[in-house]
Every structure is written in C-alpha cells, then in structure tokens.
Amino acid sequence: MTPKTQKSVWIGKTDRIIKDLPVPSPEKGEVLIKNVAVASNPKDWKLPYYIPDYAAVEGNDVAGYVEQVGEGVTKFKVGDKVAAFTKMRGGDRTGAYQQYSIAPSHTTFHLGLETSFEDGSTLTLAYMTAVVGVYQRLGLPQPGQKKEGSKKEGLLIWGGATTVGYFAIQLAKVRCIDSWVSCWRTDGGRDVDTSTSICQMSGLYVVAVAGSSAPLLSSLGVDEILDYRNKSHEDLVSEIRKAYDGQLHYAFDVVSENGTLEAIAEAFQGRSGAKATYTLTYDNKVLDEIKEKGVETVRTLVGTAHGGDSEALAEEYFDKVGRWVEEGSFKPMKVTIVPGGLGGVKEGLRRLQEGEVRGEKLVYRINETEGL
C-alpha cells in the first residue's frame, strides 16, 4: 500500500533539507514511480541558486518501480521496472530527490532485466537533451536514415565528456535499425525476439572538444579529440577550423559558456549551411554577431519534451534506449554512487557546483537514506 507521506529533499539557494511531504497521486497520462535510484544534473543546483526565492524538490532523473498509473495510461502496469525523465519545474510532486515521483508516461520507459536502476537513472534528462539537439535542432540523420552524398556529415561536440556530450556522441556514431518483433514483460524484461536490431559504429564523423577524458571518448568511436586545456581561444578556433579537413558544418555546444559558441562561429565562418545548437542562455547581441558570420544558431531546450514540439520524439527515443542498453549497443554514463541516499544529495550538488564531476554521473540509492 502506498504511504501517505515520504522523505523528500527540499532545495533552496543554499538549503538542502530533508522534509516529510505528501506522496502525490498520478493524474491523467502520468505514473507514480517508487524510486530506487535517482541522479543529479547541474541544473539541480543552478535553478535554486540563480532564481530568486526558488525552492523545491529538485531533480528529474529517476528509476524504480511503477507504483500507480493515472487515467489513460496503458503502456505501464503496477510493478513495472522503469526509468523516467520527470517534468522540470513541475512542483514538488515531480522532483527526483524523494521516495516517490510523478512522471509523464511518454517520458517513462521500461528497463530490461539486465539494466540496473543506477544505470537507468542516467538515461533521462541528459539523454533526451542529446536526442533533441542532434536529431531535432541540428536535423542530423536518425537511425535508419541516410542523407544524399558520399561524404559523411561532420559534427563538433564541445563538451564531449559531459553526460549530454557522451550521449550525443553515441547518437551520432551508432546506427541502430529497429527490425524486430519484441514483447516487454511486466517485470521489465523482454521475451525472445523474432529478429534483432542492427547496430554498428558508423553514422557521422565526430570531433569532440574535451580535456582529460580522451580515452573514454575514443572508446565511443570519436574520430578526432581536441584538448582545450592550456590553449588560447585563437588556438582552439584554428584547430576546429582544420578538423575533418575543414568539412565541419554542424556543432553541438553542450558547454555554452566562456566563449564556446563564439569560437565555433569563428571557426565555421564562411561555410555554407553552418549550424550550431547551444544549451544555455545567450545575449541577443552575441547571437546577432554570430548570425552575421553566416552561422545559424538554435537553442536546445530539453523541456520541449514536456508540452513542447519534442513530445513525440521523446516517447520514440525513450522506448529505443531501453532496448539499446539492454542489448549493449548503447552505453549508460559511468555511475558514481554518492553514499547516504537522500542524505547524500547535499554533497552531490556541492561536487557539481564546485566543478568536481568529470566523465561520471552522480547517483543516489534511496534505500541508503537514514531512517528508511
């Protein structure tokens, strides 16, 4: 039986307080998830820190079991093993840092028997940011699609070792054609396929800007790695301009600060069809200057998966990633467990805020919370 109250982490600018809050009920098109593992994103400390008087149960990466289903939900049943991207700024009911969270059914997906809850919790907000950026905002080929011409498209990813960058690389490199009939069991597993997916390392030519995580990115099939450390703005612009024999036309600026988008624009200046997508807010004056260089820019906002133009894409690609991970053709981000369950959230957000997290995803196990 679902309890009436739960332990939740209430996050303000500097506060990280564990409170007793009501367990919410799912509305139409929603599911209530009993969380087993939840994960952090940089926005979890940034929103409360930068938005005046903002305080809420933060977080949007959850994995656990379906506790209840709302009206109209047919894809999930009570007891299903799932992960979900909960709605951002949806109030305390959708926050991840608690025992139970509400998620829209279209951004919830089944986890296979061999996929851990910890791994599943990494495949939500950051993964969908990568999907929206690579496939929708940049319009690059999706699995099974092929563009005219013999030469591969080239993609620059600035921030290859971030979680978003890590997933964007895989989306750009791995080509999986879903060609099977598959039945998902209610326990999260999958019955025997009548055929299988076809996945191989092909896709785009990928150039990543990163630091100490070169071995990790090489394992994903990145074609060129540009080390930003100890290099001037001008040096990086020159290296980007030369990468892929000067044939790069697309860029995903995951970092989006300290002049990264401006450097991309300088490197791409004069290239027909040059396009870049970015994740953080930029001054309109900067964007106008970039436009004058002939580079089209468009912002990637993962919130469009909830009530925006990315809802159908989100449902499609969350369904895919559950299968891809189970089959081993798509890799979750490296997991680092922060001890203490919900009591460890304060430490995890401190690490993110201090820039101590590289090439890993911070995850919390709910059952490690003191008093549960």
Backbone hydrogen bonds, N-H to C=O, Kabsch-Sander energy under -0.5 kcal/mol:
donor,donor_aa,acceptor,acceptor_aa,energy
6,Q,21,L,-2.4
8,S,19,K,-2.7
9,V,97,Y,-2.9
10,W,8,S,-0.7
10,W,17,I,-3.6
11,I,9,V,-0.6
11,I,56,A,-2.9
12,G,10,W,-0.5
12,G,15,D,-2.0
17,I,10,W,-2.6
19,K,8,S,-3.3
19,K,17,I,-0.6
21,L,6,Q,-2.4
21,L,19,K,-0.7
23,V,4,K,-2.5
29,G,71,E,-2.3
30,E,27,E,-2.0
31,V,103,A,-2.6
32,L,68,Q,-2.6
33,I,31,V,-0.5
33,I,101,S,-3.1
34,K,65,Y,-3.2
35,N,33,I,-0.9
35,N,99,Q,-2.4
36,V,63,A,-3.3
37,A,63,A,-2.1
38,V,364,Y,-2.1
39,A,61,D,-1.8
40,S,362,L,-2.0
44,D,41,N,-2.0
45,W,42,P,-1.4
46,K,42,P,-1.7
47,L,43,K,-2.4
49,Y,45,W,-1.4
50,Y,46,K,-2.7
51,I,47,L,-2.2
54,Y,51,I,-1.6
56,A,11,I,-1.9
58,E,9,V,-0.5
58,E,56,A,-0.9
61,D,39,A,-0.7
62,V,60,N,-0.6
62,V,84,A,-2.0
63,A,37,A,-1.7
64,G,82,V,-2.4
65,Y,34,K,-2.0
66,V,80,D,-2.2
67,E,32,L,-3.4
68,Q,32,L,-1.4
70,G,30,E,-3.0
73,V,70,G,-1.7
74,T,72,G,-0.7
79,G,66,V,-2.8
80,D,77,K,-2.2
82,V,64,G,-2.8
82,V,80,D,-0.6
83,A,109,F,-2.2
84,A,62,V,-2.5
85,F,107,T,-2.4
86,T,60,N,-1.8
86,T,84,A,-0.7
90,G,87,K,-1.0
94,T,91,G,-1.5
95,G,92,D,-1.1
96,A,58,E,-1.0
96,A,59,G,-0.7
97,Y,58,E,-2.0
98,Q,96,A,-2.6
99,Q,7,K,-1.3
101,S,33,I,-2.1
102,I,93,R,-2.3
103,A,31,V,-2.4
105,S,29,G,-2.9
107,T,104,P,-1.1
108,T,105,S,-1.3
109,F,83,A,-2.7
111,L,81,K,-2.5
115,T,112,G,-1.2
116,S,114,E,-0.6
120,G,116,S,-2.5
121,S,117,F,-2.1
122,T,119,D,-1.5
123,L,120,G,-1.4
128,M,124,T,-2.5
129,T,125,L,-2.1
130,A,126,A,-2.0
131,V,127,Y,-2.2
132,V,128,M,-2.7
133,G,129,T,-2.4
134,V,130,A,-2.8
135,Y,131,V,-2.2
136,Q,131,V,-0.9
136,Q,132,V,-0.9
137,R,132,V,-2.9
138,L,133,G,-1.7
140,L,134,V,-2.0
145,Q,142,Q,-2.7
155,L,205,Y,-2.8
156,L,250,Y,-2.5
157,I,207,V,-2.8
158,W,156,L,-0.6
158,W,252,F,-2.1
159,G,157,I,-0.8
159,G,209,V,-2.1
160,G,157,I,-0.5
160,G,209,V,-1.8
162,T,159,G,-1.5
166,Y,162,T,-2.8
167,F,163,T,-2.0
168,A,164,V,-2.7
169,I,165,G,-2.4
170,Q,166,Y,-1.3
171,L,167,F,-2.4
172,A,168,A,-2.0
173,K,169,I,-2.2
174,V,170,Q,-2.9
175,R,200,Q,-2.3
176,C,174,V,-0.6
177,I,175,R,-0.5
177,I,198,I,-2.3
178,D,176,C,-0.6
179,S,177,I,-0.9
182,S,180,W,-0.6
184,W,182,S,-0.5
185,R,189,G,-3.0
188,G,185,R,-1.8
191,D,183,C,-2.7
194,T,181,V,-1.3
198,I,177,I,-1.8
199,C,197,S,-0.7
200,Q,175,R,-1.3
202,S,173,K,-2.5
202,S,200,Q,-1.1
204,L,172,A,-2.7
205,Y,153,E,-2.7
206,V,204,L,-0.7
207,V,155,L,-2.7
208,A,224,E,-2.7
209,V,157,I,-2.6
210,A,208,A,-0.6
210,A,226,L,-1.9
214,A,211,G,-0.6
217,L,213,S,-2.0
218,S,214,A,-2.6
219,S,215,P,-1.6
220,L,216,L,-0.5
220,L,217,L,-1.0
221,G,218,S,-1.6
222,V,217,L,-1.6
223,D,206,V,-1.6
224,E,206,V,-1.6
226,L,208,A,-3.1
227,D,225,I,-0.6
228,Y,210,A,-1.3
228,Y,226,L,-0.6
231,K,228,Y,-1.2
236,L,232,S,-2.1
237,V,233,H,-2.3
238,S,234,E,-2.2
239,E,235,D,-2.2
240,I,236,L,-2.7
241,R,237,V,-2.3
242,K,238,S,-1.5
243,A,239,E,-1.5
245,D,242,K,-0.9
246,G,242,K,-0.6
246,G,243,A,-1.4
247,Q,243,A,-0.6
247,Q,244,Y,-1.4
248,L,243,A,-0.6
249,H,154,G,-0.8
250,Y,154,G,-1.0
251,A,275,K,-1.7
252,F,156,L,-3.1
253,D,251,A,-0.6
253,D,277,T,-3.2
254,V,158,W,-1.5
254,V,252,F,-1.3
255,V,158,W,-1.2
260,T,257,E,-0.8
263,A,259,G,-2.0
264,I,260,T,-2.0
265,A,261,L,-2.2
266,E,262,E,-2.1
267,A,263,A,-2.2
268,F,264,I,-2.3
269,Q,265,A,-1.0
270,G,293,K,-1.3
271,R,268,F,-2.3
272,S,270,G,-0.6
274,A,271,R,-1.6
275,K,249,H,-2.8
276,A,296,E,-2.8
277,T,251,A,-2.4
278,Y,298,V,-1.2
279,T,253,D,-0.9
287,L,283,D,-1.9
288,D,284,N,-2.5
289,E,285,K,-2.0
290,I,286,V,-2.1
291,K,287,L,-2.2
292,E,288,D,-1.8
293,K,289,E,-0.6
293,K,290,I,-0.9
294,G,291,K,-2.0
295,V,290,I,-1.5
296,E,274,A,-2.4
296,E,294,G,-0.6
298,V,276,A,-1.7
300,T,278,Y,-3.3
301,L,299,R,-0.7
302,V,300,T,-0.5
304,T,301,L,-1.7
305,A,302,V,-2.1
306,H,303,G,-1.9
307,G,305,A,-0.6
308,G,304,T,-1.1
310,S,304,T,-1.9
311,E,308,G,-0.9
314,A,310,S,-2.7
315,E,311,E,-2.2
316,E,312,A,-2.2
317,Y,313,L,-2.6
318,F,314,A,-2.2
319,D,315,E,-1.8
320,K,316,E,-1.6
321,V,317,Y,-2.1
322,G,318,F,-1.4
323,R,319,D,-1.0
323,R,320,K,-0.5
324,W,320,K,-2.8
325,V,321,V,-2.5
326,E,322,G,-1.4
327,E,323,R,-2.0
328,G,324,W,-0.9
328,G,325,V,-0.7
329,S,324,W,-1.9
330,F,324,W,-0.9
336,T,361,K,-2.9
338,V,363,V,-2.8
341,G,338,V,-0.6
343,G,340,G,-1.9
344,G,341,G,-2.0
345,V,342,L,-1.2
348,G,344,G,-2.4
349,L,345,V,-2.7
350,R,346,K,-1.6
351,R,347,E,-2.3
352,L,348,G,-2.0
353,Q,349,L,-2.7
354,E,350,R,-2.4
355,G,352,L,-1.4
356,E,351,R,-2.7
358,R,356,E,-0.6
359,G,161,A,-0.8
361,K,334,K,-2.5
363,V,336,T,-2.4
364,Y,38,V,-2.9
366,I,36,V,-1.9
366,I,364,Y,-0.6
368,E,365,R,-1.8
369,T,366,I,-2.0
372,L,369,T,-1.7
